């Protein structure tokens, strides 16, 4: 999603991958800095982030090229997309919490 928002043409995949890596690293650094230590706290932190950012899907629905051209369905009220985001954020949070666990 981020790659197509940031660039056009064939560069969207590496740009999106890099953006997600940077976002994940910043999130991980903040998680550790603020005392996150367990897989449970990792999952909770990632789900809070997911819920806080989810309303931004309204903006994505209006500006993302794949939404505007009809390639993607509306995202904000799409339960399948929300469930997918909950699952991948839970996985990310669990791995993050395990990596910083003391």
N, C-alpha and C positions, 0 to 999 in steps of 0.2 A: 504494500500500500504506500509506504513512504517513498520508495524509489520512483514510482510514477508521478507522485506529487512534486518531486524535486528535479526531475529531468525527463527528457523525451528520448525516443529512439532506443537503441540497444543497451544503453548504459543504466537503465532503471534497475536491473537486478543487482549489479555490484554496488550501486549507490544505495539502494534499499538495504542490502546486507550490511554495508558499512554503517548506515544510520542506525540499524537495529543493534549492531555491536556496540556502538558508542552509547546508545540509550541504555542498553543492558549494563554496561560497565559503570555508567554514572549512577544508575539505580542501585547496583551492587555496592558501590562505594558509599552511597548515602545510607543504605541498609546497615552496613557494618559500622559506619560512623555514629549512627544513632542507636547502636547497641543490639542490632539484630543478630541472633546467634543460633537459632534452631530451624529445622525444616518447617516446623509449624509456624514460626514467626515469618519465615520466608513466604510461605503460602499466603498468610494473612496480609502481609505487606503488598504482595503482588496483586491480590484481589482488591485491596483498597485502591491501589493505583488504577486497576482496570475499571472499577466503578466510578472513580473520580474523572477518568478520561472518557468514559463511554458517551456522555452527552456530546462530546466532540464529533461523534459520528454524524450528527446533524449537519455539521460543516462539511464533513467528507461527502455526505450525500449530495451536497450542493456544488462542490468544487472539484471532486476527483474525476479525472478524465474517463475512467472506466464506469463510473456512475452516470456521468453526463451522456456518454454514448450508448448506454443501455446494456453494456457487457455485464455489469454487476446489478443485482437487485438492490432495492433500498436496504440500507444496513441498520439504521438506528433501531427499528422495531423488528428486526429479523432474529427470531429466537435461536435458529440454528447457528448463526454467526456469533451471537452472544455466548451460546454454550461452547463453541469452539474457542473463543477468547478466554472464557473461564478455565477451560481445560489446559490451554497452553500457558496461561499465566500461573496456574497451579503447579505445573511441571517446572517452569522457570523458578518459581519461588521455592519449591522443594529443593531443587539442585543448588540454588543460591544459599539457602539456609544450611545445607549440608557442607558446602564449601567453606563457610565462615564459622561453622560450629567449633567451639573451643573444646 
